[in-house]
Amino acid sequence: MTKIFKREYYDKILITLEGHSGYGAKGEDVVCAGVSTLACNFINCIKDEEADGRIKLHKCIIRDGYVHFEIEIFDFAKERLEGIIESFMKGLYMLSEEYPQYVKFE
C-alpha cells in the first residue's frame, strides 16, 4: 500500500509518499505508475519553482518506494504554490478514491 502524509509547519510543507501500492506485478502496476507519474511531475514543478526563487526545497529524498519533500514557500508565491500542491494532492486523492485498498492518506 502507498501511504501519503502531508503536514504543514509554520512556513514549511512536508509531503511523504511511502510504499508500493501492490496492485499489480512490478513493472505492470498501474496504481504505482499513477503515483509515480504524479510525483515526478510534482518534483519537476517544485524544482522549477526553486530555480525561479519562489520556494526553498529543504529536503527532497527519492528512493524506491519512498519520496519525501520539505518545502518552504515564500509569501509572494504562496498562492501559486498552493495551486501546484493542490493539483498534486487532488491527483493522489483521486487514486485513493478509486483504489482505496492500495493508496491511503494518513
Secondary structure, DSSP 4 states (H G I P E B T S, - for coil): -EEEEEEEETTEEEEEEES---SSSTTT-HHHHHHHHHHHHHHHHHHHHHHTTSEEEEEEEEETTEEEEEEEE-GGGHHHHHHHHHHHHHHHHHHHHH-TTTEEE-
